[in-house]
Amino acid sequence: MNTKLAATCLIAGLMLVPVAGYTAESAPTTYVKDSVITTKVKAELAAEKMDSLVHIGVDTTQKGEVVLTGTVKTKAASDKAVSITRAVKGVASVDNQIKVVAEK
């Protein structure tokens, strides 16, 4: 009786090992890192208090690439957003898709 119980527990435990290993390597950790990078970039852009930087979208890929989107009034504002983003810890590269739109 004890042998059957021990064997059943051993088999059940061995079946859970791959699940525990998969959980340790899954994407939520990466997602958290990406959202932290996105939040840091947005905070730095907001701290700059430039009116045109408010209209910039920030998205971070799994590999730390930050994609900047939106519109600004000048090329200088776009360049400033890129330099601020590059200075944030964890940013591997910056894909600048910001459009410069002159006021009418």
C-alpha positions in Angstrom: 0.0 0.0 0.0 2.7 2.5 0.9 4.7 1.5 -2.2 1.8 2.4 -4.4 1.2 5.7 -2.7 4.9 6.6 -2.9 5.0 5.6 -6.6 1.9 7.7 -7.4 3.3 10.7 -5.7 6.7 10.3 -7.4 5.0 10.0 -10.8 2.8 13.0 -10.1 5.8 15.1 -9.1 7.8 14.1 -12.1 4.9 15.1 -14.4 4.9 18.6 -12.8 8.6 19.3 -13.4 8.2 20.3 -17.1 5.4 22.7 -16.1 7.6 24.4 -13.5 10.5 24.7 -16.0 8.2 26.2 -18.6 6.8 28.7 -16.1 10.3 29.9 -15.2 11.1 30.8 -18.9 7.7 32.2 -20.0 7.0 35.6 -21.5 5.4 37.5 -18.5 8.9 38.4 -17.2 9.8 39.8 -20.7 6.5 41.6 -20.8 7.2 43.2 -17.4 10.6 44.3 -18.5 9.2 45.8 -21.7 6.4 47.7 -19.9 9.0 49.0 -17.4 11.1 50.4 -20.3 8.0 51.9 -21.9 7.0 53.6 -18.6 10.5 54.9 -18.0 10.7 56.4 -21.5 7.3 58.0 -21.2 8.3 59.5 -17.8 11.5 60.9 -19.2 9.6 62.5 -22.1 7.0 64.0 -19.8 9.7 65.3 -17.5 11.2 67.3 -20.4 8.0 69.4 -20.4 8.1 70.1 -24.1 4.6 70.5 -25.5 5.2 68.5 -28.7 6.6 65.5 -26.8 3.1 64.9 -25.4 2.0 63.6 -28.8 4.5 60.8 -28.9 3.6 57.1 -28.6 6.0 54.6 -27.1 6.1 50.9 -27.6 8.8 48.4 -26.6 9.4 45.0 -28.3 10.7 41.9 -26.5 14.3 42.7 -27.4 14.3 46.2 -25.9 13.7 48.0 -29.2 11.6 51.1 -28.6 9.3 52.3 -31.3 8.4 56.0 -31.2 5.3 57.2 -33.1 3.2 60.3 -33.3 3.8 63.9 -34.4 5.9 66.8 -33.4 6.3 70.4 -34.7 10.0 70.3 -35.4 12.9 68.0 -36.3 14.7 69.1 -33.2 11.8 67.8 -31.0 11.9 64.5 -32.8 15.7 64.3 -32.3 15.3 65.2 -28.6 12.7 62.4 -28.1 15.2 59.9 -29.7 18.1 61.1 -27.5 16.0 60.9 -24.3 14.8 57.4 -25.3 18.4 56.2 -26.0 19.5 57.4 -22.5 16.9 55.1 -20.7 18.4 52.0 -19.2 17.3 48.8 -21.0 16.8 50.4 -24.4 18.6 48.3 -27.0 17.6 50.4 -30.1 15.2 53.1 -31.1 13.0 53.0 -34.2 12.0 56.6 -34.8 8.6 56.8 -36.7 7.8 60.3 -35.5 6.4 62.6 -38.2 7.3 66.3 -38.2 4.2 68.3 -38.9 4.6 72.0 -39.3 1.9 74.3 -37.9 -0.4 75.9 -40.4 
